[in-house]
Amino acid sequence: MRRIGSRACTRALVALAAVAASISTAAAQTTVTFDDSRPDVVYATLRGGAYADRNLQTVLTTRAADTASNQRRALLKFDTQNRIPAGRNVTSALLTVTVQSGSAADTTRTIGAYQVTTSWAETETTWNRRRSTAAWMSPGGDLGSLIAKQVVSNVAGTKVTFDVTSLVKLAVAGQLGSSRYTRVALVDLDPATVDSTRNFYTPDEPNTALRPTLKVVYGSTTTTPTTKTTLRVLQWNSQHGGVGTDGTLDPARFIQKAASYKPDVVSLNEVERYDSYANYDGPAKLAALMKQYTGQTWYYKFATGSGSADGRGNMILSRFPFDATGAQLLGHNGGAVDVVINVNGRSINFTSTHLYYDSTSWRLDQLSQLLSWQKGLAESRIIAGDFNTQPDTTESATMRATYVDSWAQAQSDGTAIAYSGNTAGNTRNTRLDYIYYSKGATSLKLVSSQVFDVRDANGVMPSDHRPVLSIFAVN
């Protein structure tokens, strides 16, 4: 009988433990609701055309207008930086807005919620400028990925909810830059018409039930500080060391933009040294500029595709000193350069390469030599570069046999960020630039990947390519 009683007692204790664990798990979840005006929530509307320099900070309106002057986009910024502790694990984030009025003719409109990739000031922002002293890189707001979209009616009082968990998760984790604020733009995605207006209640609405609301649920476990465990990898073809789409060689313009993305290690292609494009030491110049714009020490390694000291080649810039370096000729005037860096106690082989632009067979020859060389390098391995091939080609399939395409993986994970008009993440007229990591790189965990819009107010880019940045947690 004592044995039976013991078993019954054990079962009861197990049941109590399960209940306690359930209560503990529930208690570990914290809900924060952002529904108050400043400083919790700030807002503005961007309007184009004749209003492109006018600040509209009292309305929230979307419109895909038939004229530039009637184009409108609504901006919201939530103070997740100060209301949610750094590193908390966000499990849910729902943004709800309420329709105040809508055009009678268009009974429904599709509205998208986009990440806004750069900071802006409520009392200063316009269609052309994010702050009075700084222009948007793209007029109408620097938009990243489309996070969610909903069909919105014109009936007053209609509530519309967007699931923005993926965006808030990255913002709180500090993976979107130094600021942990959550910045959202509401944009009409349907074809432009005269009657597409949707007006939404603002955070200053006296009736709190009608205000925009961001409801965030997060866990109590704090992740390891990102500054100690993450590696920000930037890949960018410099076009001959910084020739912009205006035809002007301006390495300072190019590096200043690259530095703004706060990379830890950078792969650069088409870097020139004492040749017809740059009659100076291009690698040394770019490294000096990176130090100038970041105030940090940078290490670099450069190697040409011909094997000579001068000419065109690939370059690696790194905040981490090199434990070892190497270079490999790939044939057809192609090459690769490799460095070993130590991040969070882990050795990482980081390689920069550039494949031939006009021949599949030559690129496959180069890949064969590249991958054969890489097999002799220790894990973990990252290969970045301009592969001059699209994602659906034999060349890309060859890489994916043993490496992971970080942008494609981030898309699958819901952590890929691009911008309006380029949600595919094209780095030129298609995807040509890649950051691959080896399937055996168990110490690397992909956090996110982003392609940036680098056009200035006149539509000029510092290179004919766009940069791609992938962030890895290093365990």
N, C-alpha and C positions, 0 to 999 in steps of 0.2 A: 504493500500500500504506500509505503514511503516513496518508492520509486515512481509510482503513478503520480503522487502529489508533486514530486520534484519535477516531472515532465510538465505537469500543468502549470507549475510556477514558472518554469522556463518559457513556456509558450506565452504566458501572460507578460513576462518581462520583455520578450521579443516584440509583442504587440505594442506595449507601452513605448518601447524604443522607437518603433516605426512611427507611432503617432508623434512622439517628441521630435523625430527627425523631420516629419512633415511640417510641424509647427515652426521648427527652426528654419526650414527652407523658405516658408512663407514669410517669416519675420525678416529674412535676409534680403527680401525684395523691397526696394524703396520707390515710391511714386512721387514724381515732382510735376506739378502742373504750372505751365507758363501761360498766364492769361491777363497779366497786368501790364500796364504801359511802363514806360521808362522806370528803372533800367532793365526790367525783365524782357521787354519786347520793344523794338523800335521798327519803324516802317517808313516806306515812301513809295511813290509811283514814278516810273520813268516814262516820259512821253517824248516822242520823236518829232522830226520836222521842225516847224517854227518854234516848238516848245523844248527843243533839245538841250537848251541851256537853262531851263527853268526848274527850280527845285519844288517838288510837289510832295510835301510831308504830311498832308492831312487827309489823304484819300488812299484807298487800296482798289485799284482798277486794272482789269485786263481787257485788251481789245486787239484783235487782229484786223486792223483797219485797212480800208481801201486807199488811204492816203497816209504819207509818213507822219503828218502832224497829228493824226488820230491813233497812231500805234501806241499801246500802253502795256507796261509790265509792272506787276506788283512785287515789292521787295519786303521781306520780313527777316529780322535778325533776333535770335533768342539767346539769352545769356546763359548758355550751358557751361561757360567757362567758370563762372563764380557760383552757380547754383548746384553743380554736380562735381564732386571731387574728381581730380584727375585720375585716369586709369580705371574708373569703374566700368563694369561690364554691362553695357546697355542691352536689354533684352527686347524692348519695345519702345517705339516712338511714333505717335500718331498726331499729325497736324490736322486740325479741323478749322475751317472757315465757314462763315455764314453769309449767304447772298443777301445783300441789301436791296438791289434792284438789278434788272437786266433788260436788254433790248427786247421789244415785243416780238419782232419778226423772227429772230433766232431763238427758238424755244430751248435748244440745247447747244452747248459748246464744250469741246474737249479742252480741259485745262491741264497743263503739265506742271509738276513741281521739280525745279532744277536746283542743283547746288550752285551757289554763287562762289566762285573760286578766290575772289579777292575782297579785301575789306572795303567798307563804304561808310560814309557818315550821313545820318538821317537828315540833317539840316543843310547838307552840302551837295548831295548826290543829284545828278541829272542824267539824261540820256547819254550825254557825252563824257561826263566826269563822275568818278566815284567819290572823290573829295575835291574841294576847291583847288587844290594844288596837284591833283593827279587824275589823269584821264583813264577811263576804262581801256583795256587792251582791245576790246571789241565794243563799239558803240551799242548801247542798249543793255549793257551789263556783261560781265565776264561769266558766262554760264558754263558749268561743268556737265556732268551726266544728268540725264532725265531720270529722276528717282522714282516718280510715280505719276500716274495721270488718271483723271476722272472726268466723266461726263457731267456737266453742270447745267442745271435748268435755269430759267429766268424767273423762277418763283421766289419772291421775297421770303426769307426765313429758312430757305433750304440749307441744310448743313452738308458740307462736303469734307470727307476725311481722306487724307493722303498718308500712306504708310511710308515714313521717312526714316525707318529704323537704321538702314544701312548708312545713311548720311550722319545721323546723330552718333552712331557707334564710332565712326571714324573721327568725328570732331572731338568727342569726349576723350578718346584715346590719344589725342594729339597727333593724329596721322595726316592732318590736312594743313600742317604748318604750325607756326608758333601760337596762333590764336585758336582757342577751343570753342569759339562761338559757332552756332549753327546758323548759316545764312542760306535763305531759300528765295527763289524767284518763282512767281506764278505766271505762266505764259500761255496764251491761247494758241493751241496747236492746229486749229482748223483753218481752212482757206479764208483769206481776208474778205470781209463783207462790210457793208455800211452799218449793219445792226448786230454787232458781235459783242457789245459791251457787257461786262459783268462787274458790278460794284459790290465790294464786300465790306462788312462792318469792320471798323478799325479797332486797335487796342485801346483807343480813347473813348469807345462807346460806353456810356453810363451803365447800360444793362450788361452785366458781366457775362450773362448767358449767350450773348451775341458776339462777343469778342473772339478774335483768332485764339486758338488754344493749341499748345504743344504739350502733350501728356507723355512723359518719359518714365519708363520703369527700368531700374538698374539693380544689379546685384551688389552685395556688400563686399565681395572679394575684389581687392585692388590688384591690377596687373603690375608687373615689374615696370618701373619707369622707362619710357621709350627711349630716353636719351642714352641709356646704358645698353640697350639690347637691340636697337634697330639699325639697319643699314639702308641708307637712301642711295639708290643707284640711278644715275642719269645717263641716258644714251642720246647723243646728238651729233649728226653729221654737220660739220661746221661750214661746208661749202668753201673750200680753199682758205680756211682759217678765219672766216667771218665775213664772207661776201654776202650782203643782204639781197633781198629781192629787188632792191633799187639799184643793184649793180655796184654798190659802194663797199669797198673793203674796210670794215670797221670792227677789229677784234675786240675793242673795249665794249662796244654795244652788245656784241655776242656774249662775252663773258659776264657782263653785268646782268644780263637776263638769266644766264645759266646759274649764276650765284644766287639769284633771288629764290631759286627752288630748294636751297639749302641741302645740296647733295653731300654725301660723304665720299663717294667715289664716282668718277665721271669717265665715260668712254667717248672719245672724240674721233671722228673720221675726217679725211681730207685736210689734215693739218700739213702745212707747207713749211719747208725749211730751206732757205737760200736757193730758190728756184724762180721760175718766171712769174709765179703768183705772189711770192713774198721774198724779197731780197733781204731777208733778215732771219734770225732764229725764231721761227714761229712758236715752237713748243715753249721756249723760255719766256717769250712774250706773254703767252696765254697763262702760264703758271704765275707770272708776276702780277698779271691783272686779277687772277683769282684771289691771290693774297691781298691785293689792294681792296677788292670789293667785299671780302669777308673778314679781314683782319686776322686770319689764321695762317698757319704754316701749311703749305701744300707740297706734296712730293709728286714727281712726274716721271714717266717713262715713255719714250717715243721710238718708233721703229718704222722705217720705210718699207714699201712693198718690194723694192729692188734690192734691199740689203745694204745700200750705200748710206752714208751719213746724212746726205742732203737729198731733198726731194719730198714727195708726198707720202704720208703715212698715217698710222694710227697712234693715238696718244691716250694715256691714262693719267688722270689727276686724282690724288687721294689725300684725304686728311690723315690717313694712317701711314706710318713709315713702311717701307717695303722690307720683308724678310728675305725675298728673293725676286729676281726678274728674269725674263726670257723672251725670245722672239722666234717666230717661225715664218719662213717663206712658204707661200701656198701655190706658187706657179701662176702664170698669166698675170704677173706683176701684182699679185695679191699677197697679203701678209697678215700677221697677227702678233700682238704683243701681250705678254702675261706678267702679272705681278702677284706676289703672295702677301696678303695683309692679315693681321691678327685682330679679330673683332670679338670682344667678350670672351677671350680665351680660346677662340676657334680660328684655325687657319683657313683662309679662303683664297683659292686661285681665281683671280679675276682677269678675264681676257677681253681685249678689244680687237675687232676684225672688220674687214670691209671686202665684200665679194664683188666679182666682176659684174658690170651692169648690163651686158648685152649678149650673154650666151649661157643657156641652161647647162650645157655640157661642161663648160669651163667652171661654172659655179659648183657643179657636182664634183669635179676634180678637186677644187679647192676645199670643199667640205670633207671629202675623203681624207685629205692631208690634215685638215684641222682636227677632225675627230680622232684620227690615229694618234696625233700628237697629244691631244687631251687625255687619252686613256692612260698616258704615263704620268699625268698630274694628279696629285692627291685631292680627295674630296675635302671640303665642298667646292664645287666649281660653278662659276657664273660666266657666261659668254654674252657679251653685248656687241652690237654693231649694226652697220647698214648691210643687210644681206641681199639687197636689190632683188627681192622676190616676194611674191604675195603669199598669204597664209595657206592657200589651197594647192600649192605647187609641190613637185617631187622634192625640191630642196627643203622646203619647210617640213615635209613629212619625214625626211631623213634626219633632221634635227630632233624632231619630236620622238623619235624612236628611243632616244636616251636622255633627252632634255625636255623641260617643261617651258612652254611659251608663257611668260608671266602675264602678259596682257590678256591672252585668251583665258588663262586660268582665273584671273581677277574678274573677267566678265562672267564666268561660270559661278564664281563666288559672290557676285553682286558687289564687288569692291572696285570695279573699273570706273574711272572718271575721265570723261572727255569734255566736250562742250557742244553747244547747240550748232547743228549743221555738220558735226563730225563725230557722231556717236559711235562710229565704227573704229575710231581711234587711228585714223590714217595719219601717217607721219609725212607723207608727201601727197601724191595723187591716189595713193593706196597705202597699205601698211608695208613699209620697207625696213623699218628699224625695229629691232627686237632686243629683249633682254631675256635670255634663257638661263635656267638653273638646272643642274643635273638632278636626275631622279634619285641618285644616291646621296644627295645633299641633305641628310637627315637633320643637320643642325640649323637649316634655313627653313623658315615658314613664311610664305608670301602673305603680306598684310594687305597691299593694295597696289594698283598701277594707274598711272595718269598720263594722258597726252594733253599738252598745253597749247592754248591759242596764243601765239607770240606776235600777232599783228599789233602794230602801234595804231595811233589815231588815224593815220593815213593808209592803213592796210599793209604797211611794209613789215617784213619779217627779217630778223638778223641773219637768217640762212634760208635756203630753199627747202629745208626740212624742218619739221616740228620735233621738239624733244619728247621723249617718253621717260617717265620716272617710275621705278618700282621700289617698293619698300618691303624689306624683309626683317622679320624678327630673327635674331641670332641666339640660339639656345645652347 
